[in-house]
Amino acid sequence: MSDALARPAAAGTSAPPRSNAVVAVLALAGIVVSLMQTLVIPIVPELPKLLDAPASDTAWAVTATLLAAAVATPVVGRLGDMVGKRRMLLTSIVLLVSGSVVCALADSLVPMIAGRALQGLSAAVVPLGISILRDTVSAERLAGSTAVMSASLGVGGALGLPTAAFIADNWDWHILFWTSAALGVVSFLLVLVFVPESRNRVGGRFDLVGSLGLSAGLVSLLLAVSKGADWGWTSGTTLGLGAAAVLILAAWGGWELRAKQPLVDLRTTAKPQVLFTNLASIALGFSMFAMSLVLPQLLQLPEQTGYGLGRSMLTVGLVLAPQGLVMMVMSAASARITKAKGPKVTLMIGALIVASGYGLNILLMSEVWHLILVSCVIGAGIGFTYGALPALIMGAVDPSQTGAANSLNTLMRSLGTSFASAIAGVILAQITTDFGGYALPSENGFKVVMAIGAGAALAAFLLATFIPQRKAPAGLSVVEDAAGTDGAEEAAPVKA
């Protein structure tokens, strides 16, 4: 089968007349999933009291979601390729609703962690949605639709924080999760009505050994990274988990190379376009999350520190909310540049914008409007990059691998955010200032984290320069021809 993007028209099927509705419904589903991830943030400091448990234990309400998402994303993506992307999308939304209901009924730690883990299992909604777009939207509209779907992550995250803070300040905290459940039900019904099932399925036998190996390796790695600060970076538990991750993932790689139907096709992953796109995704995930750590703390620290702004969590959410809207607006510009110059150029432009946003933050951090400006600039860059990443991935893989490849790319971004959380946490814990007998992150500590965020974005730019640049022949979009066929082959028909 050709590596070119499958074109519905060439496959003997036309783009569905409700393609606008398909894009809107899938984007809504992505927003709902990212809302789920941010809804809990305002109540994290209150969880020990709300659940009558130590803070070290309630932190698992966040960690469980991270681990479940890391495990589910590649597995569900591969199952989508095999048994149907729409089917797995609906399954993921059901898991989201189930987890939200469990959390909404929870008054103790164990059901809260269980519910948050179920919510995390829905993380594959966005890569699945992007893969569905490849199968259902015409080539001319694919770049724009993909950019909108990718931007839904940022939009949901940006809008979720002020919404969650407002609900938590005015009503019982359980309403946060009832809201998530209700939005999930709406998304499920809309997907059921408007989103068609792709006929491009590969079938075959699921790689159970590969999925267990990858899950074990990822859980070991993410536990070491996310809990290392609490356990001690040189503790036996942290080092043991790190060593286990290396050994398990190495053995998993050997298995995948020998498997006839691997969970992840490592040979495809080693293609320069896929490899450097995934590496750039790690750097971008790191860069994006650095901002999410710095700006809320700057806004909430007491004014008496000389650099904190002493604002509430609701204000934090309102300051960050415009970023999501900027991401959505920039997704349209991202699509236009991708069509004209290719997704590689779009990715490089976006990385430079993100780096400039961090540079601006080092200079401007003393007023609320400074942070609004910075978050919007960084959001604009993320809007560019997140639209380009799936275009680069889909331009290099066979349609039968779209779900798995997009899910792996999403996982790479998640790894970047986990590394950012760990590294920034260490820096802010080490570069402190004394405030009334308490050690608080210092202004210089924040500037160091922002400088590292800028460096990560520049690293993404450098990695993007290694992505092969191909120009589409007349009559084809740049995205459509990015797979390396150079127009020599027709797009493969969609499998029945």
MARLUM-574220 format. One record per residue (C-alpha): residue in three letters; residue number from 0; x, y, z. Coordinates in Angstrom, 1 decimal. Example, Ala and Ser with C-alpha at 12.3 -4.5 7.8 and 13.67 -1.06 7.14 Angstrom:
REC   residuo   num        X        Y        Z
REC       ala     0     12.3     -4.5      7.8
REC       ser     1     13.7     -1.1      7.1
//
This chain:
REC   residuo   num        X        Y        Z
REC       met     0      0.0      0.0      0.0
REC       ser     1      1.3      3.5     -0.8
REC       asp     2      2.4      5.7      2.1
REC       ala     3      0.5      8.6      0.6
REC       leu     4     -2.5     10.0      2.4
REC       ala     5     -5.6      8.1      1.4
REC       arg     6     -7.9     10.4     -0.5
REC       pro     7    -11.6      9.6     -0.1
REC       ala     8    -12.3     10.7     -3.7
REC       ala     9     -9.6      8.5     -5.1
REC       ala    10    -11.0      5.6     -3.1
REC       gly    11    -14.3      5.8     -4.8
REC       thr    12    -16.0      7.5     -2.0
REC       ser    13    -16.8     11.2     -1.7
REC       ala    14    -16.3     13.4      1.3
REC       pro    15    -19.5     13.2      3.4
REC       pro    16    -21.8     16.2      3.0
REC       arg    17    -21.8     16.5      6.8
REC       ser    18    -18.0     16.9      7.0
REC       asn    19    -18.3     20.3      8.8
REC       ala    20    -20.4     18.5     11.4
REC       val    21    -17.8     15.7     11.7
REC       val    22    -15.0     18.2     12.3
REC       ala    23    -17.1     20.1     14.9
REC       val    24    -18.2     17.0     16.8
REC       leu    25    -14.6     15.6     16.9
REC       ala    26    -13.2     18.9     18.1
REC       leu    27    -15.9     19.0     20.8
REC       ala    28    -14.9     15.6     21.9
REC       gly    29    -11.3     16.7     22.1
REC       ile    30    -12.3     19.8     24.2
REC       val    31    -14.3     17.6     26.6
REC       val    32    -11.3     15.3     27.2
REC       ser    33     -8.9     18.2     27.8
REC       leu    34    -11.5     19.8     30.1
REC       met    35    -11.5     16.6     32.1
REC       gln    36     -7.7     16.9     32.6
REC       thr    37     -8.0     20.5     34.0
REC       leu    38    -11.2     20.3     36.0
REC       val    39     -9.4     18.8     39.0
REC       ile    40     -6.7     21.4     39.2
REC       pro    41     -8.5     24.0     41.4
REC       ile    42     -9.3     21.4     44.1
REC       val    43     -5.9     19.6     44.2
REC       pro    44     -4.8     21.6     47.3
REC       glu    45     -8.1     20.8     49.0
REC       leu    46     -8.2     17.1     48.2
REC       pro    47     -6.5     16.0     51.5
REC       lys    48     -9.3     17.6     53.5
REC       leu    49    -12.1     16.6     51.0
REC       leu    50    -11.0     13.0     50.9
REC       asp    51     -9.6     12.8     54.5
REC       ala    52     -6.3     11.5     53.3
REC       pro    53     -2.6     12.6     53.3
REC       ala    54     -1.5     15.0     50.5
REC       ser    55      1.1     12.4     49.4
REC       asp    56     -1.8     10.0     48.7
REC       thr    57     -4.2     12.4     47.2
REC       ala    58     -1.5     13.3     44.6
REC       trp    59     -2.3     10.0     43.0
REC       ala    60     -5.6     11.5     41.8
REC       val    61     -3.4     13.3     39.3
REC       thr    62     -0.7     10.6     38.8
REC       ala    63     -3.3      7.9     38.1
REC       thr    64     -4.7      9.9     35.2
REC       leu    65     -1.2     10.5     33.8
REC       leu    66     -0.3      6.8     33.9
REC       ala    67     -3.7      5.6     32.5
REC       ala    68     -3.4      8.0     29.6
REC       ala    69      0.1      6.9     28.8
REC       val    70     -0.9      3.2     28.7
REC       ala    71     -4.2      3.7     26.9
REC       thr    72     -3.1      6.1     24.1
REC       pro    73     -0.9      3.8     22.0
REC       val    74     -3.1      0.7     22.8
REC       val    75     -6.4      2.3     21.8
REC       gly    76     -4.8      3.9     18.8
REC       arg    77     -3.7      0.5     17.5
REC       leu    78     -7.1     -1.0     18.2
REC       gly    79     -8.7      1.8     16.3
REC       asp    80     -6.7      0.8     13.2
REC       met    81     -7.7     -2.8     13.7
REC       val    82    -11.4     -2.8     14.7
REC       gly    83    -12.6      0.7     13.8
REC       lys    84    -11.6      4.2     15.0
REC       arg    85    -15.1      5.4     15.6
REC       arg    86    -15.8      2.3     17.7
REC       met    87    -12.7      3.0     19.9
REC       leu    88    -13.6      6.7     20.1
REC       leu    89    -17.0      5.8     21.5
REC       thr    90    -15.4      3.4     23.9
REC       ser    91    -13.0      6.1     25.1
REC       ile    92    -15.8      8.5     25.7
REC       val    93    -17.7      5.8     27.7
REC       leu    94    -14.6      5.4     29.9
REC       leu    95    -14.5      9.2     30.4
REC       val    96    -18.2      9.3     31.4
REC       ser    97    -17.8      6.3     33.7
REC       gly    98    -14.7      7.7     35.4
REC       ser    99    -16.5     11.1     35.8
REC       val   100    -19.5      9.4     37.5
REC       val   101    -17.2      7.5     39.9
REC       cys   102    -15.4     10.7     40.9
REC       ala   103    -18.7     12.5     41.3
REC       leu   104    -19.9      9.9     43.7
REC       ala   105    -16.6      9.6     45.6
REC       asp   106    -16.0     10.9     49.1
REC       ser   107    -12.9      8.9     49.8
REC       leu   108     -9.5      8.3     48.2
REC       val   109     -9.8      4.9     46.5
REC       pro   110    -12.9      5.6     44.3
REC       met   111    -11.4      9.0     43.4
REC       ile   112     -8.2      7.4     42.2
REC       ala   113    -10.2      4.7     40.3
REC       gly   114    -12.4      7.3     38.7
REC       arg   115     -9.4      9.5     37.6
REC       ala   116     -7.7      6.4     36.1
REC       leu   117    -10.9      5.7     34.1
REC       gln   118    -10.9      9.3     32.9
REC       gly   119     -7.2      8.9     31.9
REC       leu   120     -8.1      6.0     29.7
REC       ser   121    -10.0      8.4     27.4
REC       ala   122     -6.8     10.2     26.4
REC       ala   123     -6.8      8.7     22.9
REC       val   124     -9.8     10.7     21.8
REC       val   125     -7.8     13.4     20.1
REC       pro   126     -5.4     11.1     18.1
REC       leu   127     -8.4      8.9     17.1
REC       gly   128    -10.3     12.0     16.0
REC       ile   129     -7.4     13.1     13.8
REC       ser   130     -7.1      9.7     12.3
REC       ile   131    -10.9      9.7     11.6
REC       leu   132    -10.5     13.0      9.8
REC       arg   133     -7.9     11.4      7.5
REC       asp   134    -10.4      8.8      6.5
REC       thr   135    -13.4     11.0      6.1
REC       val   136    -12.4     14.6      5.1
REC       ser   137    -11.3     15.5      1.6
REC       ala   138     -7.5     16.2      1.1
REC       glu   139     -8.2     19.8      0.5
REC       arg   140     -9.7     20.3      3.9
REC       leu   141     -7.5     17.8      5.8
REC       ala   142     -4.8     20.3      7.0
REC       gly   143     -7.4     22.8      8.3
REC       ser   144     -9.5     20.1     10.0
REC       thr   145     -6.5     18.5     11.6
REC       ala   146     -5.3     21.8     12.9
REC       val   147     -8.7     22.5     14.5
REC       met   148     -8.8     19.0     16.1
REC       ser   149     -5.3     19.5     17.5
REC       ala   150     -6.1     22.9     18.9
REC       ser   151     -9.1     21.4     20.8
REC       leu   152     -6.6     20.2     23.4
REC       gly   153     -5.4     23.8     24.2
REC       val   154     -8.9     25.2     24.0
REC       gly   155    -10.3     22.7     26.5
REC       gly   156     -7.4     23.2     28.8
REC       ala   157     -7.6     27.0     28.7
REC       leu   158    -11.4     27.2     29.1
REC       gly   159    -11.5     24.4     31.7
REC       leu   160     -9.4     26.1     34.3
REC       pro   161    -11.6     29.2     34.9
REC       thr   162    -14.8     27.1     34.6
REC       ala   163    -13.5     24.7     37.2
REC       ala   164    -12.3     27.4     39.5
REC       phe   165    -15.7     29.1     39.3
REC       ile   166    -17.6     25.9     40.0
REC       ala   167    -15.3     25.0     42.9
REC       asp   168    -15.7     28.4     44.4
REC       asn   169    -19.4     28.5     44.3
REC       trp   170    -20.8     24.9     44.5
REC       asp   171    -20.0     21.5     45.8
REC       trp   172    -16.8     20.1     44.2
REC       his   173    -18.6     17.0     43.0
REC       ile   174    -20.4     19.1     40.4
REC       leu   175    -17.1     19.4     38.5
REC       phe   176    -17.3     15.7     37.7
REC       trp   177    -21.0     15.7     37.0
REC       thr   178    -20.3     18.4     34.5
REC       ser   179    -17.6     16.3     32.9
REC       ala   180    -20.0     13.3     32.7
REC       ala   181    -22.7     15.4     31.1
REC       leu   182    -20.4     16.8     28.5
REC       gly   183    -19.2     13.3     27.8
REC       val   184    -22.7     12.0     27.2
REC       val   185    -23.4     14.9     24.8
REC       ser   186    -20.2     14.1     22.9
REC       phe   187    -21.0     10.4     22.8
REC       leu   188    -24.4     11.1     21.3
REC       leu   189    -23.1     13.5     18.7
REC       val   190    -20.3     11.1     17.6
REC       leu   191    -22.9      8.4     17.3
REC       val   192    -25.1     10.6     15.0
REC       phe   193    -22.6     12.5     12.9
REC       val   194    -19.3     10.6     12.7
REC       pro   195    -19.1      7.7     10.2
REC       glu   196    -17.1      4.6     10.8
REC       ser   197    -14.0      4.3      8.7
REC       arg   198    -13.8      1.4      6.4
REC       asn   199    -10.1      1.4      6.5
REC       arg   200     -9.3     -1.4      9.0
REC       val   201     -6.5     -3.8      9.1
REC       gly   202     -7.9     -6.5     11.3
REC       gly   203     -5.5     -9.1     12.4
REC       arg   204     -4.3    -10.2     15.9
REC       phe   205     -3.7     -7.7     18.6
REC       asp   206     -0.1     -7.6     20.0
REC       leu   207     -1.0     -8.3     23.7
REC       val   208      2.6     -9.0     24.7
REC       gly   209      3.7     -5.8     23.1
REC       ser   210      1.0     -3.8     24.8
REC       leu   211      1.9     -5.2     28.2
REC       gly   212      5.5     -4.6     27.7
REC       leu   213      5.0     -1.0     26.6
REC       ser   214      2.6     -0.4     29.4
REC       ala   215      5.0     -1.7     32.0
REC       gly   216      7.9      0.3     30.6
REC       leu   217      5.9      3.5     30.5
REC       val   218      4.4      3.1     34.0
REC       ser   219      7.9      2.5     35.4
REC       leu   220      9.4      5.5     33.6
REC       leu   221      6.5      7.9     34.4
REC       leu   222      6.4      6.8     38.0
REC       ala   223     10.1      7.5     38.4
REC       val   224      9.8     10.9     36.7
REC       ser   225      6.6     12.1     38.4
REC       lys   226      7.2     10.8     41.9
REC       gly   227     11.0     11.1     42.0
REC       ala   228     10.8     14.5     43.8
REC       asp   229      8.7     12.9     46.6
REC       trp   230     10.6      9.7     46.9
REC       gly   231     14.1     11.3     46.3
REC       trp   232     15.9     11.2     43.0
REC       thr   233     18.6      9.0     44.4
REC       ser   234     16.2      6.7     46.3
REC       gly   235     16.2      3.0     45.6
REC       thr   236     12.6      3.2     44.4
REC       thr   237     13.2      5.9     41.9
REC       leu   238     16.5      4.4     40.5
REC       gly   239     15.0      0.9     40.5
REC       leu   240     12.0      2.1     38.4
REC       gly   241     14.2      4.0     36.1
REC       ala   242     16.4      1.0     35.5
REC       ala   243     13.3     -1.2     35.1
REC       ala   244     12.0      1.2     32.4
REC       val   245     15.2      1.0     30.4
REC       leu   246     15.3     -2.8     30.5
REC       ile   247     11.6     -3.4     29.8
REC       leu   248     11.5     -0.9     26.9
REC       ala   249     14.7     -2.4     25.4
REC       ala   250     13.1     -5.9     25.6
REC       trp   251      9.9     -4.5     24.2
REC       gly   252     11.7     -3.0     21.3
REC       gly   253     13.3     -6.3     20.4
REC       trp   254      9.9     -8.0     20.6
REC       glu   255      8.2     -5.4     18.4
REC       leu   256     10.9     -5.8     15.7
REC       arg   257     10.2     -9.6     15.6
REC       ala   258      6.4     -9.4     15.8
REC       lys   259      4.4    -10.0     12.6
REC       gln   260      1.7     -7.5     13.7
REC       pro   261      3.4     -5.3     16.2
REC       leu   262      1.7     -2.7     18.5
REC       val   263      4.1     -0.1     17.2
REC       asp   264      5.9     -0.5     13.8
REC       leu   265      9.3      0.6     14.9
REC       arg   266     10.6      0.5     11.4
REC       thr   267      8.0      3.1     10.4
REC       thr   268      8.8      5.0     13.5
REC       ala   269     12.5      5.1     12.4
REC       lys   270     11.6      7.0      9.2
REC       pro   271     13.3     10.4      9.4
REC       gln   272     10.0     12.2      9.0
REC       val   273      8.3     10.2     11.9
REC       leu   274     11.4     10.1     14.1
REC       phe   275     12.2     13.8     14.1
REC       thr   276      8.6     14.7     14.3
REC       asn   277      8.2     12.6     17.5
REC       leu   278     11.5     14.0     18.9
REC       ala   279     10.3     17.5     18.2
REC       ser   280      7.0     16.6     19.9
REC       ile   281      8.8     15.7     23.2
REC       ala   282     10.6     19.1     23.1
REC       leu   283      7.3     20.9     22.4
REC       gly   284      5.4     19.1     25.1
REC       phe   285      8.2     20.1     27.5
REC       ser   286      8.1     23.7     26.4
REC       met   287      4.3     24.0     26.6
REC       phe   288      4.0     22.6     30.1
REC       ala   289      6.8     24.8     31.4
REC       met   290      4.4     27.8     30.9
REC       ser   291      1.6     25.9     32.7
REC       leu   292      3.8     25.6     35.7
REC       val   293      5.3     29.1     35.8
REC       leu   294      2.4     31.5     35.0
REC       pro   295     -0.1     30.1     37.6
REC       gln   296      2.5     30.4     40.4
REC       leu   297      3.5     33.9     39.4
REC       leu   298     -0.1     34.9     39.5
REC       gln   299     -0.9     33.3     42.9
REC       leu   300      2.3     34.1     44.9
REC       pro   301      1.8     36.9     47.4
REC       glu   302      2.5     40.5     46.2
REC       gln   303      4.8     40.9     49.2
REC       thr   304      7.4     38.7     47.4
REC       gly   305      8.0     41.5     45.0
REC       tyr   306      7.2     39.4     41.9
REC       gly   307      4.1     37.5     42.8
REC       leu   308      0.7     39.1     41.8
REC       gly   309     -1.5     37.7     44.6
REC       arg   310     -4.4     36.6     42.5
REC       ser   311     -7.0     33.9     42.9
REC       met   312     -7.3     30.6     41.0
REC       leu   313    -10.3     32.0     39.1
REC       thr   314     -8.1     34.9     37.9
REC       val   315     -5.4     32.5     36.9
REC       gly   316     -8.0     30.7     34.7
REC       leu   317     -9.2     33.9     33.2
REC       val   318     -5.7     35.0     32.4
REC       leu   319     -4.9     31.7     30.6
REC       ala   320     -8.3     31.4     28.9
REC       pro   321     -7.4     33.7     25.9
REC       gln   322     -4.6     31.4     25.1
REC       gly   323     -7.0     28.7     24.0
REC       leu   324     -8.9     31.0     21.7
REC       val   325     -5.6     32.2     20.2
REC       met   326     -4.7     28.6     19.5
REC       met   327     -8.0     28.0     17.7
REC       val   328     -7.6     31.1     15.6
REC       met   329     -3.9     30.3     14.8
REC       ser   330     -5.0     26.8     13.7
REC       ala   331     -6.5     28.3     10.6
REC       ala   332     -3.3     30.2      9.8
REC       ser   333     -1.3     27.0     10.5
REC       ala   334     -3.4     25.1      7.9
REC       arg   335     -2.9     27.8      5.2
REC       ile   336      0.9     27.7      5.7
REC       thr   337      0.9     23.9      5.7
REC       lys   338     -1.0     23.9      2.4
REC       ala   339      1.4     26.4      0.8
REC       lys   340      4.8     25.5      2.3
REC       gly   341      4.3     22.1      4.0
REC       pro   342      3.9     21.1      7.7
REC       lys   343      7.7     21.2      8.3
REC       val   344      7.7     25.0      7.7
REC       thr   345      4.6     25.4      9.9
REC       leu   346      6.3     23.4     12.7
REC       met   347      9.5     25.5     12.6
REC       ile   348      7.5     28.8     12.6
REC       gly   349      5.5     27.7     15.6
REC       ala   350      8.6     26.6     17.5
REC       leu   351     10.2     30.0     17.0
REC       ile   352      7.0     31.8     18.2
REC       val   353      6.9     29.7     21.4
REC       ala   354     10.6     30.4     22.0
REC       ser   355     10.0     34.2     21.6
REC       gly   356      7.0     34.0     24.0
REC       tyr   357      9.3     32.6     26.7
REC       gly   358     11.9     35.2     26.0
REC       leu   359      9.2     37.9     26.3
REC       asn   360      8.2     36.3     29.7
REC       ile   361     11.7     36.7     31.1
REC       leu   362     11.4     40.5     30.4
REC       leu   363      7.7     40.9     31.2
REC       met   364      6.4     39.3     34.3
REC       ser   365      5.3     42.0     36.7
REC       glu   366      1.8     42.8     35.6
REC       val   367     -1.3     40.7     34.8
REC       trp   368     -1.4     42.0     31.2
REC       his   369      2.2     40.9     30.8
REC       leu   370      1.2     37.3     31.5
REC       ile   371     -1.9     37.5     29.3
REC       leu   372      0.3     38.7     26.4
REC       val   373      2.9     36.0     27.1
REC       ser   374      0.3     33.2     27.3
REC       cys   375     -1.2     34.4     24.0
REC       val   376      2.1     34.5     22.2
REC       ile   377      3.0     31.0     23.4
REC       gly   378     -0.5     29.8     22.6
REC       ala   379     -0.1     31.1     19.0
REC       gly   380      3.1     29.1     18.6
REC       ile   381      1.4     26.0     20.0
REC       gly   382     -1.5     26.5     17.6
REC       phe   383      1.0     26.3     14.7
REC       thr   384      3.0     23.4     16.0
REC       tyr   385      0.1     21.2     17.1
REC       gly   386     -1.6     21.6     13.7
REC       ala   387      1.7     20.6     11.9
REC       leu   388      2.6     17.5     14.0
REC       pro   389     -0.3     15.2     12.9
REC       ala   390      0.1     16.4      9.3
REC       leu   391      3.8     15.3      9.3
REC       ile   392      2.9     12.0     10.9
REC       met   393      0.1     11.2      8.5
REC       gly   394      2.2     12.2      5.6
REC       ala   395      4.7      9.5      6.4
REC       val   396      2.7      6.4      7.4
REC       asp   397      0.3      4.1      5.7
REC       pro   398     -3.4      4.8      6.3
REC       ser   399     -3.6      1.4      8.1
REC       gln   400     -1.2      2.8     10.7
REC       thr   401     -2.8      6.2     11.2
REC       gly   402     -4.3      5.6     14.6
REC       ala   403     -1.3      4.0     16.1
REC       ala   404      1.1      6.6     14.7
REC       asn   405     -1.0      9.6     15.8
REC       ser   406     -1.4      8.0     19.3
REC       leu   407      2.4      7.5     19.6
REC       asn   408      3.0     11.1     18.7
REC       thr   409      0.5     12.2     21.3
REC       leu   410      2.3     10.0     23.8
REC       met   411      5.6     11.7     22.9
REC       arg   412      4.1     15.1     23.8
REC       ser   413      2.8     13.7     27.1
REC       leu   414      6.3     12.4     27.9
REC       gly   415      7.6     15.9     27.3
REC       thr   416      5.1     17.4     29.7
REC       ser   417      6.1     14.8     32.4
REC       phe   418      9.8     15.6     32.0
REC       ala   419      9.0     19.4     32.2
REC       ser   420      7.1     18.9     35.4
REC       ala   421     10.0     16.9     37.0
REC       ile   422     12.8     19.2     35.9
REC       ala   423     10.9     22.5     36.6
REC       gly   424      9.9     21.1     40.0
REC       val   425     13.6     20.4     40.9
REC       ile   426     14.7     23.9     39.7
REC       leu   427     11.9     25.7     41.6
REC       ala   428     12.6     23.7     44.7
REC       gln   429     16.4     24.6     44.6
REC       ile   430     16.3     28.3     43.6
REC       thr   431     14.2     29.7     46.4
REC       thr   432     13.7     32.8     48.5
REC       asp   433     12.7     33.0     52.2
REC       phe   434      9.2     34.4     52.8
REC       gly   435      8.2     34.6     56.4
REC       gly   436     10.1     31.4     57.2
REC       tyr   437      8.8     29.6     54.1
REC       ala   438     10.9     28.7     51.1
REC       leu   439      9.1     29.9     47.9
REC       pro   440     10.3     29.7     44.3
REC       ser   441     12.4     32.8     43.6
REC       glu   442     12.0     35.2     40.6
REC       asn   443     15.3     33.9     39.2
REC       gly   444     14.0     30.3     39.5
REC       phe   445     11.1     31.2     37.3
REC       lys   446     13.4     32.9     34.8
REC       val   447     15.5     29.8     34.7
REC       val   448     12.5     27.6     33.9
REC       met   449     11.3     30.0     31.2
REC       ala   450     14.8     30.0     29.7
REC       ile   451     14.7     26.2     29.6
REC       gly   452     11.2     26.4     28.0
REC       ala   453     12.6     28.7     25.3
REC       gly   454     15.5     26.3     24.8
REC       ala   455     13.2     23.3     24.4
REC       ala   456     11.2     25.2     21.8
REC       leu   457     14.5     26.0     19.9
REC       ala   458     15.5     22.3     20.2
REC       ala   459     12.2     21.5     18.5
REC       phe   460     13.0     24.0     15.7
REC       leu   461     16.5     22.4     15.3
REC       leu   462     15.0     18.9     15.2
REC       ala   463     12.4     20.0     12.6
REC       thr   464     15.2     21.0     10.2
REC       phe   465     16.1     17.3      9.9
REC       ile   466     12.6     16.5      8.7
REC       pro   467     12.7     15.8      4.9
REC       gln   468     11.0     18.6      2.9
REC       arg   469      9.1     17.5     -0.2
REC       lys   470      7.1     19.7     -2.6
REC       ala   471      3.9     18.3     -3.9
REC       pro   472      3.4     18.0     -7.7
REC       ala   473      0.7     20.0     -9.4
REC       gly   474     -2.8     19.0     -8.3
REC       leu   475     -1.9     17.6     -4.9
REC       ser   476     -1.7     19.3     -1.6
REC       val   477      1.6     19.4      0.2
REC       val   478      0.2     17.4      3.1
REC       glu   479     -1.1     14.8      0.7
REC       asp   480      2.2     14.2     -0.9
REC       ala   481      4.4     14.4      2.2
REC       ala   482      4.8     10.6      2.5
REC       gly   483      7.6     10.4      0.1
REC       thr   484      5.9      9.1     -3.0
REC       asp   485      6.6     12.3     -4.9
REC       gly   486      3.5     11.8     -6.9
REC       ala   487      4.7      8.5     -8.3
REC       glu   488      1.9      6.5     -6.9
REC       glu   489     -1.8      7.1     -6.5
REC       ala   490     -3.2      7.2     -3.0
REC       ala   491     -4.2      3.7     -2.0
REC       pro   492     -7.9      3.0     -1.9
REC       val   493     -9.6      2.6      1.4
REC       lys   494     -9.9     -1.0      2.5
REC       ala   495    -13.4     -2.3      2.9
//
